[in-house]
């Protein structure tokens, strides 16, 4: 059976399924540990689900809790789109009160009448703000169609085989990856729950495949490969890394394990899709995240009117972007971490700078920046350095009020083997790569489960509160001073 020979394009996200059901009916569209569907079978299942939605007189926005298997969840997602509705992907782990709050916000949404069908909303995803409450971000078809086009333009290897999307569909990165495999006609391989061993088996089974992964998944894959002595694998053609900073010290091992794969890390946001990308380079500046995608314009400015007066290269400020891939709006209560728009420009309040080559350097979130010894410090930079240490599994850098320095830098660490190096060794490790003022002055050891937000990221707010309690003599049981 021949593979698609040209980059596909349709105005609506779901139209790829009907097309490939006609052109490649027996090609495998979706496959998990428990179920697989050809494009013909997927199209048939979608049509049945569309009829059920019509008979039930489903609302314009349908909340899918993702409690079914991953293949069935994707069938239901595509069916909602094919019915002309908008699919909101919830989280079965939400507390009842939170789920009810989201449901009420969605029920209050009026039917959206777009001037063009491709500007109609098709998807609402959720991401946690600093308060831990889910923020709903709404997408129209064109934003993802443009994102598919940007993928094929920058990474044509994705047309050479199926896409492996081994994460939760509630995470927009993996939902996009799953739909990307359907869009190209090459199909998608998914997992009910991430398994490094199953990922390796999928990589072996599918020549020319593309793996979309977050850094932690690749680290687990590398660790398992080392324990089991796996030989290098030539099948994969592309690895796309996002969701968090890639720990570049692992790049040589990843390239050794997957020698024929092009490995790319990209910076994006739920509200913006793609922003910048680069082929992995272990020697690159720690803050560089690459060049903007072809459809993306970037400017740096600290105030809402700054996009019209861009700063010179090297100046740090808020990152503003303009592209056809931006989201529509929010649909649920959100906090001060929400994205901000000024005309066609958007910022998600990340701070960074552009070098003379036009490459973007990412410092961190404006909301996390702290001032110590009269200088700005972005905790993300220090955390990245700490996480390069083989004995550190997790790190959170915090600022606590200090009468002399303004804020004193604290680090909360989780040891890779329930132990940590001495504070003097940790300080030396930081000072070998960072300016002295960025070295934490107080060290803390965390025991037990590392705190995460509902979206799976480190819960820095909870850790900062724990340190503040400890300084008042009321330290939580999991937090222990380390050598101080």
N, C-alpha and C positions, 0 to 999 in steps of 0.2 A: 504494500500500500504506500503510495507516494505521500511525502510530507508537503505541507504548504510551501510554495516556491516564492511567494511575495508577502510582504508585510500586510496583514489584514487591517481593515478599518471599517467600522460601522458607527452611526451616530449615537446609538444606545448600547449600554454595556451588555445587556443580556442577548442582543441579536446574534452574537457569535454562536450560541448554542444551536439555534435553528439552522444557521448556515452550515455548520460542520455536521449536523445530523443529516443533511442532504449530501454534502460533499464527501464526508468521511464517516459514514454511519457506524462502521464496525471498529473504528479507532477508539481506544480506551480514553474516556473523558475523565472519570474520577475513580480513584482506587484507594481504599484504606485497608487496615488489617482484616476487616470483616465484610467488606462489600466492594464491588466494582461495577461501574456502569460504562457502557459505550456511549458515544454521542447520541445514537438513536434511542437508546434506553433512557438516557438523561432527558432528552427532549420529550419523550413520552411521559415520563414521571412529572416533568414540569407542567405539561398540559393538564394532567389530572389534578395537580395541586392548584392550578389557576382556576379550574372549574369549581373546586371546593371553596376557594376564596370568594368567587362570585356568588355561589349558592348561600354562603354564610353572610353575605353582604358585609364583608370585612371593611374596616375603616380605611381611609386613605393612607394612614401610617400604621403599619403592622409591626408590633413588637414580637420579635423572635427570641425566646429565652435561651436558645442553644442547648436545650436539655436532651435533644435527640442525638444520634450519632452524627459524626462530622459530615458524612456524605448526605444524609437526610437533611441536615441543616443547610447545606449548600443547595440542595434541591429546592427547599422552601424559600431560600433567599432569592434564587433566580426566578422562582414562580411569582413572588411578590413583585419583582421588577417587571416580569412579562405581563402581569395583570394591570400595569400602569400605576402601581402603588409604590410607596417608599418603605423600605425595610429598615427597622431599627433593631440592632443586635444588642440584646441585654446580656446580663451576667447572672447565671444561676446562683452565684455566691453572694449576690447582694443581700443585705438584711431586708426583711419584709418592709420596713418603713421606707427604706431607700428605693426599693422596687416600686412601691406604691407612689412615691413622689415622682419617679420617672414616668410611670404609666399615666399619671394625671397630667403631666406636662405634655405628653404625646397626644392624649385625648383632646387637649385644648387646641391643638394645631388645626387650623383650617386647611381645606384642600388647596394645594398650591397650583395656581394657574400660571404656567410659564408662557412667555411669548413664542418660544420654540420648544419642541419636545425635549431636545437635548439639554435644555436649561432647567428641566423639571427635577426635583430632588428624587434620588433613588435609594439613598443610604444615609442612615444616622448611626454613627459610632459613638463610643463613650470613652473618655479619658479622664483621669482623676486630676483635680486641681490641688492646690496646697492644702485645702481643707479635707481632702479625701473624698469629697462628693463628686459623683460622675458628671462631667460636662458632656453634653450631647453636641456633636458637630455634624452639620448637614452638608451633604455633597450633591451636586447635580451631575448628570451623565457626562457632560462635556469635560468636567475636571478629571474624571478617570479615563475617558477616551484619550485625552491629551497625555495623561500619565502613561498609558499603554504605548502611545506613539513615542514618547520620550525614552521608554525602555528599549524599544526596538531600534531606535535611532542610535542610542549610545551603546547598547549591548546586543548586537545582532545575534550573538551566540544563543540567545534564548529561543531562537527558531529551530535549533538543532535537536531538541528533545524535550521531554516533559519537565514540568516545574515541580520540585519537591518543596512542599509547604508544611513543615513539621511542627506547627504551632497552633494555638487556639484561634478559632475564627473570630472570636471577640476582639482579637488584636488586629487592628487595621492592616498592619504589615502582612500578616499571613492571609487575611481575606483577599487583599489585593493580589498576593502571589497565587492564590487558588484561582482567582478569576483570570489572571494573566495566562495560566496554562490553558484555560478554556478559550481565551481570546485568540491565542496563536494556533489552536487546533492540535497542539501536541499533548494536551491533557495534563492533569495534576495528580500528584501522589500526596496523600494527607495521612495524618496519624491521629488517633483518638487521644493519645497522650505521648508527649515527646519521649523517644527512646533513641539513644545514640546508636545502639546496636541495630535497630530497625532502619535508622537513617543510613547506616553503612550498607545494609543489605539493599536498600533502594538505590543507593549510588552504584552498587555493583550491577544491578539489574537493568539499568536504563542508560545506555550509551548516549552521550550528548546532552545529558540532563543539566538543568539549572537548579542549584540549591539556594534557597532563600533562608537565612538564619540570623538569629541574634547572637552576639558574641559568646554568651554563656553556653549555648548549644554547641558551638564549635569547640570550645574549651573541653567540654565533656567528651566530644568525639575524639579529640586529640588524646585525652587521658586514657580513654578506653583503647584506642589504637596502640598506645605505648604499652599498656598492660598486656594486651593480647598479641603484640608483635605483628600487627597487620602490615602487609606489603603495600607499597604505593599503588594507587588506583588511577588508571588512565581515563576512565569513562567520563567523569564530569567535565563540562566545558565552561561552566560559569558558576561562581559563588558570589552572591550578593549579600552583604553584611550591613545591618542597620539595627535600630532600636536602642543602641547604646554605643559608647565609644569602643572601638575594637582595640584590644590590647596588642599593640603591634609587635611586641616581643615574641608573640606566638606565630608571626607570619612565616618565618623560615620553616617551622615544623609543618604548618598547613600546606605550604608549597611543596614540601617533600612528600607529604601524604597524598596530595592531589596535584601531581606535576603538570598535567595538561590543562588545568582549569585556569581561566582568567579569574582573579580574585579582586573584587571591587568592594570598597566600603562607601556608603553614601549617607549623607545627612539630610534628614527630612523632618516633617512634623505632620501630625494628624490633620492640622488645618491647612497645610501647604503642599502635601505630597512631596515630590522631589525638590531639593534645594541645590545641593552640591554633591560632587562625587570625585573619587580618585581611585586609581589602581593602587592596591596596598603597597606600601613602601615602609619597611621597618626603619629607614633612615630619615623619614620625613619629620618636619617640625612637629612636636607633640600636639600643637593646637590646630594644624592645618586639616581641613576636611575636604579640600579640593576645589575644583573649578565649578562654577554654576552650570546647571544643565542648559542646553541650548535655548530653551524657551523661558529661562529665568533671568531676570535683571535683579541685581543686588546693589543696595546703597547702605551706607552706615550713617546713623544719626541718633542723637540722644533725646531729641524732642519730636513731637508729632509733625512739626513743619520741616524737619531736617531732610526728608527725602528730596525736596526741591533744591537743597543746598548741600550736596554730598561732601563729606570730609575727605582730606587727602589720604593716600595709602598709608597704612600703619596706625591710623587713628582708631582707638577703641570706642565703640558705641553700640547702640541697638542695631540689630540686623533687620533691614527692611527688604522686602522682596515683592516683585511684581511678576505674575505669570498666569497662564490660562488654567493652571492646576489648583488654584486656591479654592478653599471651601466657601460655602454660601453664608452660613450664620450658625449661631448656637440656638439650641431649643430647650435647654434646661438650665436651672439656676447655676451660676458659675461665680468664681471669685476673682480677685484682682490679677490672677495669672492668665486670664483670658487674653486671646489675641486682640490686637488693636488695628483698626483700619484708618488710613488717611487717603481718601480718593481710591486710586487703584493699588495703593501700597499696603502691605500687611507686615506686622511684626508679631512674633510670638514671645517677645521680650528676651530673646537670647542676645548675648553680647558677643561682639567679635570685631574683626578688622580684615581689610583686604590688603594683600601685598601688591608689589608693583606688577606682578604677573596676573593680577586679578583673581588670585586664589583666596578663598575664604578661610579665615582662622577663627575657630570657635573658642571663646573664653569660658562661657557658662551662662547661667540664668541671672538676669538682673536681680531677681528676688533673693538670690543666694549670695550675692556679692557682699563682702564684709570689708571694713576698713580697719587696718591694724598698723600702728606706727605711722599713721598718716598716708598709707598707701593702700590702693585697691587690691583685693585678693579674691580670686575666684576659686572656691573650694574644689570645683571639678578638676582643676589643674593639679592640685595637691593629691586628690583622691586617685587620679590616673597614675601619678608617680608611685604612690603607696601600693596600688594594685599590681604594679610591675614586680613587687617583691614576692618571691615564691612562697613565703610563709604567711602571706596575707590573703584571705579569701574575700573579705568585704571591708569597705572603708567608708566612713562618713566624717567629713571635716566641718567643724562648727565654729562659730564665733560667739564668745560670751563676753559680757561687759567687763571692761578693765579700766580702772581709773588712770593708769599710766599710758596704755597703748591704744585706748579707745575700745578695741575688742581683742581679746586674747584667743589665739588659735588652739582649738582642741581637736583631737582625732579619736574617733571611736572605731576600734578594729575588731574583726573576727578572724581568729587564726585559722589557717588552712588545716592544721592538725591540733586544734585546741590549745595552741601555744603561740607565743609571739617572741620576736627578738627583743633584746633589752632596749629601753628608750634611747640610749646613746647610739645604738646601732641603727635604730629607726631614723633618728635625727641625721645621722651621717648619710643614710640612704637618700633622704630628701635633699640634703645640702649638696650632694654630688650632681644634682640636676636642676635645682631650683635656687632662687635667691634666698639668702638667710632668713628674711622676714616671713617667708612662706612656710617655714618649718614649724610644725605644731609645737606649742610650749607645754601642753598637758596631753597625756596619753591615757586612754581608757580601753579596757578589754570587755568585749561583749560575749556572753555565754548564752547558749540556747539558740532558738530560731531567730534569724536576722529579720528585723521589722521591714515589711513591704507594704506599699500602697495597694489598693485593689487592682491596679494595672500592672503590678509586678515589679515596680521600681522601688529602690531603697526609700524608706519612709524617713527622710531627713528631719522632718518636723518632730516626729516621735522621739528620735534620738537626741535632738537638741533639747527637748523637754526633759528627757531623762538626765542629761548632763546638768541642766539647770537645777533639777531636784537634788542631784548628788552634791552640787556645790552648796546646797542648803542643808546638807546632812541627811537627806532622805533618798538615798540612791536606790533605784529599783534593784531587785535581786540579780538581774542579768548583767548589771553594769558594775565593773570593778576598776578602781584606779590601777594604773599600770606604771609602777616604778616612780610614783610622784609623792 
